[in-house]
Amino acid sequence: MQRHILNSLFQAALVLVGVLVLVFFMVRATGDPATLMLAREASPEQVAAFREKMGFNRPLPVQFVDFVRRAVVGDFGDSLHYRQPAIELILERMPYSVYLATVALIMAVLIAVPLGLLGGSLPGSPVDWIGRLIGLAGQTVPPFWLALLMILFFAVELRWFPTSGSERWNSVIMPAFVLSLGTMGRLVRLTRSAVLEIMGEDYIRTARSKGLQPRVIFFKHALRNAAIPLISVTTVQFGYMLGGAVIVETVFAWPGLGTLTAESIGRRDFPLVQGVAVFTSVVVVALTLLADVFYAVVDPRIRYD
C-alpha cells in the first residue's frame, strides 16, 4: 500500500506542475498579456506602464519561476476588477460552491446507488430500465438546456423555486439537481455493472451452493465489494463538481466559483482567472489523491501488496 500511495503522490505532483505550466501560458498563448488585460482604448503608454507593473517585460523563465513561487503560497496577485487579492475572492466564493456540490453529490448518491444496486440484482426489471434511462440522460442531456427547462417549468410556471440566487433555502435544489445529473448517470452505470460482475463471481456461486439466503449474499458479499469502486468515483466526482459548475452557476446566478470564473473571463481579469484555475485544480488533485488512499485502504488486493 505504501508503494501505491507514493505513486499517487508522485502522479499528483506531476499533475500540479502541469497545471501551473498550462495556467501560466494560458494568458500568454494568444499574445501580449498586457494588451489582453487592458481595455482596447488604452494608450501605448498605459500598456507599457501596465506591462512593467505586472512584470511582463521580464524574460519568460523569470516570470514563470516568480509565478510558481507566488502560487505555492497562494499569492495570485490582485484582481484587476475588484482591486483586492484574488485568493480572498476565491475563499469568499468557495463555501457557496462547496455547498452546491455537496447537495448535488448527496442527490446523486441517494438516487443512483439504490437504482444501480436494484438494476444489477434484477436485470431487465422496470427498476433496471429506469436506472439505465437515468444513466443515458446523465451522459447526453446538456446541463444548460436542462437548467433552462427547469427554470421555465418549476420556477416560472409552477413557482416552486426561485429562478436564481441563493437567498432562499430552496434556491439550491434546481442547480444541485442539474449539477448532479451527470454524476448520477455515471454512478448508476458503475453500480449496476459492478453488481452484475460480482454476482457472477465464483465466491457468490459458492455462497449460493452453501444455502445462504439471497439477502445475506447480496448485503454481506456483493454490496461490500461493489462499494470499493464507488468510494473512488464519488470522491473524484465531488472535485469535478467544484471545478466544473461554471455553466450551472452562471445560469442560476449562484454566487460560487463558477460564476466568479465566468465573470472574470468576461472582464479579462486574468489574475483572478489564473487563481481560480490553480485553486480548483489543487482541490481536484487533492480529492483524487484522497480517493486513491481510500481505495488502497478498502481494497485488500492493494492494501497487502
C-alpha positions in Angstrom: 0.0 0.0 0.0 2.9 2.4 0.7 4.1 2.0 -2.9 0.6 2.7 -4.2 0.4 5.9 -2.1 3.9 7.0 -3.1 3.0 6.5 -6.8 -0.2 8.5 -6.2 1.7 11.3 -4.6 4.2 11.4 -7.5 1.5 11.5 -10.1 -0.3 14.3 -8.1 2.9 16.3 -8.1 3.3 15.9 -11.8 -0.3 16.9 -12.5 0.1 20.1 -10.4 3.3 21.0 -12.2 1.4 20.5 -15.5 -1.4 22.7 -14.2 0.9 25.5 -13.3 2.6 25.4 -16.7 -0.8 25.4 -18.5 -2.2 28.2 -16.4 0.9 30.3 -16.8 1.0 30.0 -20.6 -2.8 30.3 -20.9 -2.7 34.1 -20.8 0.5 34.3 -22.9 -0.6 31.9 -25.7 -2.7 34.4 -27.5 -0.4 37.4 -27.4 0.8 40.2 -25.1 -1.0 39.7 -21.7 -0.8 43.4 -21.0 -2.8 44.1 -24.2 -5.3 41.4 -23.3 -5.9 42.6 -19.8 -6.3 46.3 -20.5 -9.2 47.9 -22.4 -8.9 48.3 -26.2 -8.8 52.1 -25.9 -5.7 52.0 -23.6 -2.9 54.1 -25.0 0.6 52.6 -25.8 2.0 54.5 -22.8 -0.6 52.9 -20.5 0.1 49.4 -21.9 3.8 49.9 -21.4 3.3 51.1 -17.8 1.0 48.2 -17.0 3.4 45.7 -18.6 6.2 47.0 -16.4 4.0 47.0 -13.3 2.9 43.3 -13.8 6.4 42.2 -14.7 5.5 41.1 -18.3 8.6 42.8 -19.7 10.9 40.3 -17.9 12.3 37.1 -19.5 9.7 34.4 -19.7 11.6 31.9 -17.5 11.9 34.5 -14.8 8.2 35.2 -15.0 7.4 31.5 -14.7 9.6 31.0 -11.6 8.0 34.0 -9.9 4.5 32.8 -10.8 5.2 29.3 -9.3 6.9 30.8 -6.2 3.9 33.0 -5.5 1.3 30.3 -6.4 2.8 27.9 -3.9 1.9 30.3 -1.1 -1.5 31.3 -2.6 -0.5 34.6 -4.0 -2.1 35.1 -7.4 -1.9 38.8 -7.4 -4.7 41.4 -7.1 -7.9 41.2 -9.1 -8.0 43.9 -11.8 -11.7 44.4 -11.3 -12.2 44.1 -7.6 -8.9 45.6 -6.6 -8.2 43.0 -3.9 -6.2 39.8 -3.6 -7.5 37.1 -5.8 -7.2 34.4 -3.1 -9.6 36.4 -0.8 -12.2 36.5 -3.5 -11.8 32.7 -4.1 -12.1 31.9 -0.4 -15.1 34.1 -0.2 -16.9 32.3 -3.0 -15.7 28.8 -2.2 -18.3 28.0 0.5 -21.1 28.5 -2.0 -19.6 26.1 -4.5 -18.8 23.5 -1.7 -22.5 23.7 -0.5 -23.8 23.3 -4.0 -21.5 20.4 -4.9 -22.3 18.7 -1.5 -26.1 18.8 -2.1 -25.6 17.7 -5.7 -23.5 14.8 -4.6 -26.0 13.7 -2.0 -28.7 13.8 -4.6 -26.7 11.7 -7.0 -25.8 9.1 -4.4 -29.2 8.8 -2.9 -30.8 8.3 -6.3 -28.1 6.5 -8.3 -26.8 3.9 -5.9 -30.1 2.3 -5.0 -31.2 2.2 -8.7 -27.8 0.7 -9.6 -28.0 -1.9 -6.9 -31.5 -2.9 -7.8 -30.8 -2.8 -11.5 -27.8 -5.0 -11.1 -29.5 -7.6 -9.0 -32.7 -7.5 -11.1 -31.6 -7.0 -14.7 -34.4 -6.4 -17.1 -36.8 -5.2 -14.4 -38.7 -1.9 -14.5 -36.3 -0.5 -11.9 -33.4 -1.5 -14.1 -34.9 0.3 -17.1 -35.3 3.5 -15.0 -31.7 3.3 -13.9 -30.5 2.8 -17.4 -32.6 5.7 -18.6 -31.1 8.0 -15.9 -27.7 6.8 -16.9 -28.3 7.6 -20.5 -29.8 11.1 -19.6 -26.8 11.9 -17.4 -24.4 11.3 -20.3 -26.5 13.0 -23.1 -28.6 15.9 -21.7 -26.8 19.3 -21.9 -26.7 21.0 -18.4 -27.6 24.4 -19.7 -30.6 23.1 -21.6 -31.9 21.2 -18.6 -31.3 24.2 -16.4 -33.4 26.5 -18.7 -36.2 23.9 -18.9 -36.3 23.6 -15.1 -36.4 27.4 -14.7 -39.2 27.7 -17.2 -41.3 24.9 -15.7 -40.6 24.8 -11.9 -39.8 28.5 -11.4 -41.8 30.4 -13.9 -44.9 28.2 -14.4 -45.3 26.4 -11.1 -43.4 28.9 -8.9 -42.0 26.2 -6.7 -38.4 27.5 -6.7 -36.7 30.9 -7.2 -35.2 31.4 -10.6 -31.8 32.5 -9.4 -29.7 33.5 -6.4 -29.0 31.8 -3.1 -31.1 33.8 -0.6 -33.9 31.2 0.0 -33.5 27.8 1.5 -34.8 26.0 -1.7 -32.6 28.0 -4.1 -30.1 25.2 -4.2 -32.4 22.4 -5.3 -32.6 23.1 -9.1 -28.9 23.9 -9.6 -27.9 21.0 -7.5 -30.1 18.6 -9.5 -28.7 19.9 -12.8 -25.2 19.6 -11.5 -25.8 16.1 -10.1 -27.3 14.6 -13.3 -24.0 13.7 -14.9 -22.6 12.2 -11.8 -25.9 10.4 -11.3 -25.6 8.8 -14.7 -22.1 7.6 -14.0 -22.9 6.2 -10.6 -25.9 4.3 -11.9 -23.9 2.6 -14.7 -20.9 1.9 -12.4 -23.0 0.4 -9.6 -25.1 -1.7 -12.0 -22.1 -3.1 -13.8 -20.2 -3.7 -10.6 -23.2 -5.7 -9.1 -23.6 -7.7 -12.4 -19.9 -8.6 -12.4 -19.8 -9.5 -8.7 -23.0 -11.7 -8.8 -21.2 -13.8 -11.4 -18.1 -14.4 -9.4 -17.1 -17.8 -8.0 -17.4 -16.9 -4.4 -21.0 -15.8 -5.0 -21.8 -19.2 -6.5 -20.1 -20.8 -3.6 -22.2 -18.9 -1.1 -25.3 -19.9 -3.0 -24.3 -23.6 -3.0 -23.9 -23.4 0.8 -27.5 -22.4 1.0 -27.1 -18.8 2.2 -30.1 -16.6 1.8 -30.0 -14.2 -1.2 -30.4 -11.3 1.1 -27.3 -12.4 3.1 -25.3 -13.0 -0.1 -26.2 -9.6 -1.5 -25.5 -7.4 1.6 -22.6 -9.4 3.0 -20.7 -10.2 -0.1 -21.9 -8.3 -3.2 -22.6 -4.9 -1.7 -19.3 -4.7 0.2 -17.3 -5.4 -3.0 -19.4 -3.1 -5.1 -18.7 -0.2 -2.7 -15.0 -0.3 -3.5 -15.1 1.5 -6.9 -17.9 3.7 -5.7 -15.7 5.3 -3.0 -13.1 6.3 -5.5 -15.5 7.6 -8.2 -17.7 9.5 -5.7 -14.7 11.4 -4.2 -13.4 12.3 -7.6 -16.8 13.4 -8.9 -17.1 15.8 -6.0 -13.9 17.6 -7.2 -15.2 17.7 -10.7 -18.4 19.3 -9.5 -16.5 22.0 -7.7 -14.4 22.8 -10.8 -17.0 22.2 -13.5 -20.0 24.1 -12.3 -19.4 27.2 -14.4 -22.4 26.7 -16.7 -24.8 25.7 -13.9 -23.8 28.5 -11.5 -24.0 31.1 -14.3 -27.5 30.1 -15.5 -28.8 30.1 -11.9 -26.7 33.1 -10.8 -25.3 31.1 -8.0 -22.5 33.1 -6.3 -19.8 30.4 -6.4 -16.5 29.9 -8.1 -18.2 29.1 -11.4 -19.9 32.4 -11.6 -16.7 34.2 -10.5 -14.8 32.4 -13.2 -17.3 33.4 -15.9 -17.4 37.0 -14.8 -13.6 37.2 -14.6 -13.2 35.9 -18.2 -15.7 38.4 -19.5 -13.9 41.2 -17.7 -10.5 39.9 -18.8 -9.4 39.7 -15.1 -6.7 37.2 -15.8 -5.0 37.2 -12.4 -8.3 36.1 -10.9 -8.9 33.5 -13.7 -5.4 32.1 -13.0 -6.1 31.9 -9.3 -9.4 30.1 -9.7 -7.9 27.7 -12.2 -5.0 26.8 -9.9 -7.1 26.6 -6.8 -9.7 24.3 -8.2 -7.1 22.1 -9.8 -5.4 21.7 -6.4 -8.7 20.8 -4.8 -9.5 18.2 -7.6 -6.0 16.7 -7.3 -6.2 16.5 -3.5 -9.6 14.8 -3.7 -8.2 12.3 -6.3 -5.3 11.6 -4.1 -7.6 11.0 -1.2 -9.7 8.7 -3.3 -6.6 6.6 -4.1 -5.7 6.4 -0.4 -9.3 5.2 0.4 -9.2 2.7 -2.4 -5.9 1.3 -1.0 -7.4 1.0 2.5 -10.6 -0.6 1.4 -9.3 -3.0 -1.3 -7.2 -5.8 0.3 -5.5 -6.5 -3.1 -3.8 -3.1 -2.8 -3.6 -3.0 1.0 -1.4 -6.1 1.2 0.6 -5.5 -2.0 
